[in-house]
């Protein structure tokens, strides 16, 4: 298995329960075929430039081990999940 980091930005206007629900959904997806090492919640930060007319986002960094096929599926699911503004997955 390969180590990855995924940094994603949630809509800052979401409720805390909605944010935690999205984070749990992603962790469950990774744990189904890999292993989450840690999830860091960086909190609300100002975006460098507006994205979808929003100037703030809730940043989350997840470190995990998985097969490359899971990363493809993770990109697809994160791309269609409401509330996620941007994501970046990198191999460590």
C-alpha positions as YAML, in Angstrom:
chain: A
units: angstrom
residues:
- id: 1
  name: UNK
  ca: [0.00, 0.00, 0.00]
- id: 2
  name: UNK
  ca: [1.08, 3.55, -0.69]
- id: 3
  name: UNK
  ca: [0.89, 6.55, 1.65]
- id: 4
  name: UNK
  ca: [-1.18, 9.55, 0.58]
- id: 5
  name: UNK
  ca: [-2.27, 12.92, 1.93]
- id: 6
  name: UNK
  ca: [-5.55, 14.52, 0.97]
- id: 7
  name: UNK
  ca: [-6.16, 18.17, 1.74]
- id: 8
  name: UNK
  ca: [-9.73, 19.23, 1.14]
- id: 9
  name: UNK
  ca: [-11.72, 22.39, 1.77]
- id: 10
  name: UNK
  ca: [-15.28, 22.28, 3.05]
- id: 11
  name: UNK
  ca: [-17.81, 25.07, 2.71]
- id: 12
  name: UNK
  ca: [-17.37, 27.21, 5.86]
- id: 13
  name: UNK
  ca: [-21.11, 27.92, 6.04]
- id: 14
  name: UNK
  ca: [-21.92, 24.25, 6.76]
- id: 15
  name: UNK
  ca: [-23.01, 23.31, 10.28]
- id: 16
  name: UNK
  ca: [-20.55, 21.47, 12.51]
- id: 17
  name: UNK
  ca: [-22.64, 18.30, 12.22]
- id: 18
  name: UNK
  ca: [-22.56, 18.48, 8.42]
- id: 19
  name: UNK
  ca: [-18.77, 19.01, 8.40]
- id: 20
  name: UNK
  ca: [-18.23, 16.04, 10.73]
- id: 21
  name: UNK
  ca: [-20.56, 13.93, 8.57]
- id: 22
  name: UNK
  ca: [-18.52, 14.63, 5.43]
- id: 23
  name: UNK
  ca: [-15.23, 13.94, 7.27]
- id: 24
  name: UNK
  ca: [-16.63, 10.64, 8.62]
- id: 25
  name: UNK
  ca: [-17.89, 9.68, 5.15]
- id: 26
  name: UNK
  ca: [-14.40, 10.14, 3.68]
- id: 27
  name: UNK
  ca: [-12.72, 8.28, 6.55]
- id: 28
  name: UNK
  ca: [-15.16, 5.37, 6.18]
- id: 29
  name: UNK
  ca: [-14.51, 5.21, 2.44]
- id: 30
  name: UNK
  ca: [-10.75, 5.08, 2.97]
- id: 31
  name: UNK
  ca: [-11.05, 2.54, 5.81]
- id: 32
  name: UNK
  ca: [-13.11, 0.23, 3.59]
- id: 33
  name: UNK
  ca: [-10.01, -0.61, 1.49]
- id: 34
  name: UNK
  ca: [-7.15, 1.16, 3.25]
- id: 35
  name: UNK
  ca: [-6.21, 2.73, 6.57]
- id: 36
  name: UNK
  ca: [-6.57, 6.31, 7.82]
- id: 37
  name: UNK
  ca: [-3.52, 7.29, 9.87]
- id: 38
  name: UNK
  ca: [-4.73, 10.69, 11.05]
- id: 39
  name: UNK
  ca: [-7.12, 13.51, 10.25]
- id: 40
  name: UNK
  ca: [-6.16, 17.09, 11.12]
- id: 41
  name: UNK
  ca: [-8.89, 19.70, 11.22]
- id: 42
  name: UNK
  ca: [-7.25, 23.04, 10.49]
- id: 43
  name: UNK
  ca: [-10.48, 25.02, 10.86]
- id: 44
  name: UNK
  ca: [-11.76, 28.06, 9.00]
- id: 45
  name: UNK
  ca: [-9.23, 29.98, 6.94]
- id: 46
  name: UNK
  ca: [-9.48, 32.71, 4.36]
- id: 47
  name: UNK
  ca: [-9.13, 31.48, 0.78]
- id: 48
  name: UNK
  ca: [-6.46, 33.01, -1.45]
- id: 49
  name: UNK
  ca: [-9.11, 33.81, -4.04]
- id: 50
  name: UNK
  ca: [-12.90, 33.36, -4.08]
- id: 51
  name: UNK
  ca: [-14.15, 29.91, -5.07]
- id: 52
  name: UNK
  ca: [-17.84, 29.71, -5.99]
- id: 53
  name: UNK
  ca: [-18.27, 33.21, -4.51]
- id: 54
  name: UNK
  ca: [-16.97, 32.03, -1.10]
- id: 55
  name: UNK
  ca: [-14.04, 33.67, 0.61]
- id: 56
  name: UNK
  ca: [-13.58, 31.24, 3.56]
- id: 57
  name: UNK
  ca: [-13.22, 27.49, 3.82]
- id: 58
  name: UNK
  ca: [-12.83, 24.78, 6.46]
- id: 59
  name: UNK
  ca: [-9.54, 22.94, 5.82]
- id: 60
  name: UNK
  ca: [-9.05, 19.23, 6.61]
- id: 61
  name: UNK
  ca: [-5.87, 17.17, 6.07]
- id: 62
  name: UNK
  ca: [-6.17, 13.37, 6.03]
- id: 63
  name: UNK
  ca: [-3.14, 11.04, 5.89]
- id: 64
  name: UNK
  ca: [-3.86, 7.48, 4.80]
- id: 65
  name: UNK
  ca: [-2.50, 4.29, 3.22]
- id: 66
  name: UNK
  ca: [-4.33, 2.78, 0.26]
- id: 67
  name: UNK
  ca: [-4.05, 1.17, -3.14]
- id: 68
  name: UNK
  ca: [-4.05, 3.46, -6.22]
- id: 69
  name: UNK
  ca: [-7.46, 2.13, -7.27]
- id: 70
  name: UNK
  ca: [-8.98, 3.52, -4.08]
- id: 71
  name: UNK
  ca: [-7.53, 6.95, -4.84]
- id: 72
  name: UNK
  ca: [-9.35, 7.01, -8.20]
- id: 73
  name: UNK
  ca: [-12.64, 6.14, -6.48]
- id: 74
  name: UNK
  ca: [-11.96, 8.69, -3.73]
- id: 75
  name: UNK
  ca: [-11.44, 11.45, -6.32]
- id: 76
  name: UNK
  ca: [-14.73, 10.55, -7.96]
- id: 77
  name: UNK
  ca: [-16.74, 10.52, -4.73]
- id: 78
  name: UNK
  ca: [-15.18, 13.73, -3.38]
- id: 79
  name: UNK
  ca: [-15.89, 15.42, -6.70]
- id: 80
  name: UNK
  ca: [-19.63, 14.75, -6.46]
- id: 81
  name: UNK
  ca: [-20.03, 15.38, -2.72]
- id: 82
  name: UNK
  ca: [-21.86, 18.60, -1.89]
- id: 83
  name: UNK
  ca: [-20.02, 20.83, 0.56]
- id: 84
  name: UNK
  ca: [-16.49, 20.07, -0.66]
- id: 85
  name: UNK
  ca: [-15.05, 23.07, -2.50]
- id: 86
  name: UNK
  ca: [-11.61, 21.71, -3.48]
- id: 87
  name: UNK
  ca: [-9.40, 18.66, -2.90]
- id: 88
  name: UNK
  ca: [-5.80, 17.71, -3.50]
- id: 89
  name: UNK
  ca: [-4.43, 14.17, -3.14]
- id: 90
  name: UNK
  ca: [-0.66, 13.68, -3.12]
- id: 91
  name: UNK
  ca: [1.57, 10.64, -2.70]
- id: 92
  name: UNK
  ca: [4.00, 10.88, 0.21]
...
